[in-house]
Amino acid sequence: MTTTAAEPHQAEDGPASIRVAVVDDHEMFRTGVITTLQPHFHVVGQAADVESSILMVEQTRPDVVLLDVHVPGGQGGGGAEILSRSHPLSPRSVFLALSVSDSPRDVGSVIRAGARGYVTKTISAKDLVSSIRQVHEGYAVFSPKLAGFVLSAFQEDEAADAGRVEDDELDRLSAREQEVMRLIARGYTYREVASELFISIKTVETHVSNVLRKLQLSNRTELTRWAADRRIV
């Protein structure tokens, strides 16, 4: 059920205070967090499941959403689903994950979905208030032990992206062109390639010309470097 504060508590920072929403399916914990935050922020809404959270974010347009990772409902995606579906409805809202979980999988899922930070529920009240202010100012905030998980998640994404690029480039080449390319990159002469693959030297020359054209390379030296950089020889 969604609950939007009709008369938000007047924070000590005045009318310009940060507007915060809290998403957590444990009512007692959610209530405790709200009590902790009210002296510092305008708490404009709260919710306990995926669908009501998305509706609440759309209706209240909070500056910061404090988001649990494991939230029931929706399509089973929890906090990551809330984030990905809410962002188009309230693009200026930023999300800070607050969860009991410190597993790499949970951290990675919400960070990839676009969360600005991730802190665990062992955080102190003072640090939680500070973390909300920091993500609102544009900083990324993570509990110290989670920083490595976040770095790994981005490195895995970069490696996957690089792999997709390499696959796309290789897919431009026919199977025979790939065979020729690998042998040429290893230093084989045209005659040696022809002997290895039982084709004519003229056919080898044609394949090499096609490979260079498709990969937008100028000569065999560039081809060797291209293949070595991708570790495909």
C-alpha positions in Angstrom: 0.0 0.0 0.0 1.3 3.5 -0.8 1.3 6.1 1.8 2.0 9.7 0.8 2.5 12.2 3.6 -0.3 14.7 3.3 1.6 17.2 5.6 5.3 16.3 5.5 7.3 17.1 8.6 9.0 20.5 8.3 12.7 19.7 8.2 15.2 21.8 10.1 16.7 22.9 6.8 13.6 24.8 5.8 11.3 24.7 2.8 14.1 23.9 0.3 14.9 20.7 2.1 15.4 17.5 0.1 12.2 15.5 -0.6 12.7 11.8 0.3 10.6 8.7 -0.3 11.2 5.4 1.5 10.6 2.0 -0.1 10.8 -1.1 2.2 8.5 -4.0 2.7 9.1 -4.2 6.5 6.8 -1.8 8.1 8.6 -1.5 11.4 11.9 -0.8 9.7 10.3 1.6 7.3 8.7 3.5 10.1 12.0 3.7 12.0 13.8 5.1 9.0 11.1 7.7 8.4 11.3 8.8 12.0 15.1 9.1 11.7 14.9 11.2 8.5 12.0 13.5 9.4 14.2 16.0 11.3 16.4 16.4 8.3 14.2 16.0 5.2 10.7 16.2 3.9 9.5 12.6 3.7 6.9 12.8 1.0 6.0 9.1 0.5 6.5 5.5 1.4 5.6 2.1 -0.1 6.1 -1.6 0.5 5.9 -3.3 -2.9 6.9 -2.9 -6.5 3.6 -1.6 -8.0 2.8 0.8 -5.2 6.4 2.1 -5.1 6.2 3.0 -8.8 2.9 4.8 -8.4 4.2 6.6 -5.3 7.3 7.8 -7.1 5.2 9.0 -10.1 2.8 10.9 -7.8 5.3 12.5 -5.4 8.4 13.0 -7.6 10.8 12.8 -4.7 14.4 14.1 -5.0 15.8 10.9 -3.4 14.2 7.5 -3.2 15.6 5.3 -0.4 15.2 1.8 -1.9 15.3 -1.7 -0.5 16.6 -4.3 -2.9 14.2 -7.2 -2.1 10.7 -5.8 -2.5 7.7 -8.1 -3.4 5.4 -7.7 -6.3 5.7 -6.7 -9.9 7.6 -9.1 -12.1 9.8 -10.2 -9.3 12.6 -7.7 -10.0 12.5 -6.0 -6.6 14.3 -2.7 -6.2 16.0 -2.9 -9.7 12.5 -3.2 -11.3 11.2 -0.3 -9.3 14.1 1.8 -10.4 14.0 1.0 -14.1 10.2 1.4 -14.3 10.1 4.6 -12.1 12.9 6.5 -13.8 10.9 7.4 -16.9 8.1 8.6 -14.7 10.3 10.8 -12.5 13.6 11.3 -14.3 15.0 13.8 -11.8 14.6 11.4 -8.8 17.8 9.7 -7.7 17.9 6.3 -6.0 19.9 5.2 -3.0 19.7 1.5 -2.2 19.4 0.6 1.5 19.5 -3.1 2.1 20.4 -5.8 4.5 22.1 -7.6 1.6 25.7 -7.1 0.7 25.8 -9.8 -2.0 27.6 -8.8 -5.3 24.6 -9.9 -7.3 22.2 -7.6 -5.4 24.6 -4.7 -5.5 25.3 -5.2 -9.2 21.6 -5.4 -10.1 20.6 -2.1 -8.7 23.7 -0.3 -9.8 23.2 -1.5 -13.4 19.6 -0.3 -13.1 20.8 3.2 -12.3 21.1 3.5 -8.5 23.3 6.4 -7.4 24.5 4.5 -4.4 24.2 1.4 -2.1 24.5 1.3 1.7 23.7 -1.5 4.1 21.2 -1.4 6.9 24.1 -1.4 9.4 24.7 2.2 8.5 24.4 4.8 11.3 21.6 7.4 11.3 24.2 10.1 10.9 25.8 8.4 7.9 22.5 7.7 6.3 21.5 11.3 6.4 24.9 12.2 4.9 24.5 9.6 2.2 21.2 11.0 1.1 22.6 14.5 0.9 25.5 13.3 -1.1 23.5 11.4 -3.7 21.2 14.4 -4.1 24.3 16.5 -4.8 25.4 14.1 -7.5 27.9 11.9 -5.7 28.0 8.2 -5.8 27.9 6.7 -2.3 28.7 3.1 -1.2 29.4 1.3 2.0 33.1 0.7 2.1 33.0 -3.1 1.7 30.8 -2.8 -1.3 33.1 -0.6 -3.4 34.9 -3.6 -4.8 31.6 -5.2 -5.9 30.6 -2.0 -7.7 34.0 -1.8 -9.5 33.7 -5.5 -10.5 30.2 -4.9 -11.9 31.3 -2.1 -14.1 34.4 -4.0 -15.2 32.2 -7.0 -16.2 29.9 -4.8 -18.2 32.9 -3.2 -20.0 34.4 -6.6 -20.7 31.0 -7.8 -22.0 30.7 -4.7 -24.2 34.2 -5.2 -25.5 33.4 -8.8 -26.3 30.3 -7.8 -28.2 32.3 -5.4 -30.3 34.9 -8.1 -31.1 32.2 -10.5 -32.0 30.5 -8.0 -34.2 33.8 -7.4 -36.0 34.6 -11.1 -36.4 31.0 -11.7 -37.7 31.8 -9.5 -40.7 34.3 -12.2 -41.8 33.4 -15.5 -43.3 34.7 -18.7 -41.7 37.4 -19.0 -44.4 38.4 -15.3 -44.0 38.8 -15.8 -40.3 41.1 -18.8 -40.9 43.2 -16.8 -43.2 43.2 -13.8 -40.9 44.5 -15.9 -38.0 47.3 -17.4 -40.0 48.4 -14.1 -41.5 48.4 -12.5 -38.1 50.6 -15.3 -36.8 53.2 -14.4 -39.5 52.4 -17.0 -42.1 53.4 -16.1 -45.7 50.7 -16.2 -48.4 52.3 -19.4 -49.7 52.3 -21.0 -46.3 48.6 -20.1 -45.8 47.8 -21.5 -49.2 49.5 -24.8 -48.2 47.9 -25.0 -44.8 44.4 -24.4 -46.1 44.8 -26.2 -49.5 43.9 -23.2 -51.5 45.7 -21.1 -54.1 47.9 -18.2 -53.4 45.6 -16.0 -55.5 42.7 -17.1 -53.3 44.7 -16.2 -50.1 45.4 -12.7 -51.6 41.7 -12.3 -52.3 40.7 -13.3 -48.7 43.4 -11.0 -47.2 42.1 -8.1 -49.3 38.5 -8.8 -48.1 39.6 -9.0 -44.4 41.5 -5.7 -44.6 38.6 -4.0 -46.2 35.9 -5.4 -43.8 38.0 -4.5 -40.7 39.0 -1.2 -42.2 42.7 -1.9 -41.9 45.5 -0.9 -44.3 48.1 -3.7 -44.2 49.2 -6.9 -42.6 51.0 -5.1 -39.8 47.8 -3.4 -38.7 46.0 -6.8 -39.0 48.6 -8.5 -36.8 48.2 -5.7 -34.2 44.4 -5.8 -34.4 44.4 -9.6 -33.8 46.9 -9.4 -31.0 45.0 -6.7 -29.1 41.9 -9.0 -29.2 43.9 -12.0 -28.2 42.5 -14.1 -31.1 45.7 -15.4 -32.5 
